[in-house]
Amino acid sequence: MSVRAGREFLAIPGPTTVPDEVLRAMHRPAVDIYSGPLLALTDGLLKDMGRVFHTSGRTYIYISNGHGAWEASLTNVLSRGDKILVLESGRFAIGWGESARRMGVEVEILKGDMRRAVRPAEVEARLRADKGGTIKAILVAQIDTASGVVNDIEAIGQAVRAAGHEALLMVDAVASLGCMPFEMDKWGVDVAMSGSQKGMMAPPGLGFVAASDRAREVHKKAGLRTPYWDWTDREGDQHYQKYAGTPPEHLLFGLRQALDLLFAEGLDNVFRRHRLLAEATRRAIGVWSEGQAVSFNIIEASERCDTVTTVRFGDGHDPEALRDYCNKQCGVILGHGIGDLSGKAIRIAHMGHVNAPMMLGTLGVVEMALGALAIPHGKGGSQAAIEYLSENVKA
Ligand SMILES: *Cc1c(COP(=O)(O)O)cnc(C)c1O
């Protein structure tokens, strides 16, 4: 006997729930790619992506996922043999660095681990030691979706400037854009990238890159440029050049609708909603962890991010059995542990088009599973989440 019938809820950290309005906006005939509504649509989207990244720099929209946007950002500013510094705090900056390495870039990893944020002071010290300025770029993820950490990009930007270093600061905002503040220009970020299917509430398939003037100067001499990703080609006057071929029309109409939803709610409210639902989730986990079987992956409370929470399972407790129960019995699909946490953790996403019933439902289901599987846990985690929201969401 299961209680699964009804709408399934995907609580994985991407792809996330696509709003019905976005789905409807894509349900339309194809349009001309040389004239008509598509031209103004592109202009508006490029401008509004700048608004989301908070930059007066250039933005580019690729037909790609996040991995493609990684490649787009690297090929446009680096050359074979260049050296870069990757700031470890989970899996994703490491993965981005791995793509660079495979393109012939020398990669140094500033050692971190799965359980904490990047320490800006360590970044500053490493850059100060790079007397000859051999490091050309620094790669960091704002939120690492494997560990559930949030990195302080503003402080890292300050560390780069304090060291007086010229390296480009490149930020992966795939799991954070549209969910928490991102101030590209103010924080001194040179290249930022993201994708459509997480906080941006659109289907997978669009990669976003934003570039500062400094990055576009460096771009002129970059040796890894290829025709498809090349910024200069995409800055051409012809609409056709903006996508290096046929535009992803339907995804663009979907993205337009998703941006309209974000702006209608107000970005500050969107960020506040994420913070509230994330904190409610953390309240529940805090109570459950009293049973000593489950615990937060990120040790320092202030370093836990607002889009996904990674929950570790102690020895003898199987996260996959819990995920299985939530899916098969209740129709809630949770994320699995990745990297070092494979088979040792679950990830609860609270990212994108989510509201209180979705998150309280998810937390209720996780608590139900903890009980059904006899995994020791403090009782009343869901109640703690409810109380937190009652106190913080005023009538
Ligand atoms: C999901 C994710 C990616 C990869 O995006 P894909 O669309 O799966 O290629 C990169 N970085 C972060 C932080 C992510 O969360």
The ligand as a Gaussian input file, in Angstrom:
#p B3LYP/6-31G(d) Opt

LIG

0 1
 C       23.998000      21.466000     -11.741000
 C       25.295000      22.181000     -11.589000
 C       26.238000      22.245000     -12.624000
 C       26.117000      21.454000     -13.884000
 O       25.025000      21.797000     -14.644000
 P       24.515000      20.786000     -15.780000
 O       23.379000      21.557000     -16.370000
 O       24.106000      19.539000     -15.106000
 O       25.621000      20.585000     -16.743000
 C       27.368000      23.015000     -12.435000
 N       27.569000      23.664000     -11.289000
 C       26.702000      23.618000     -10.258000
 C       26.995000      24.372000      -9.014000
 C       25.542000      22.858000     -10.380000
 O       24.682000      22.803000      -9.359000

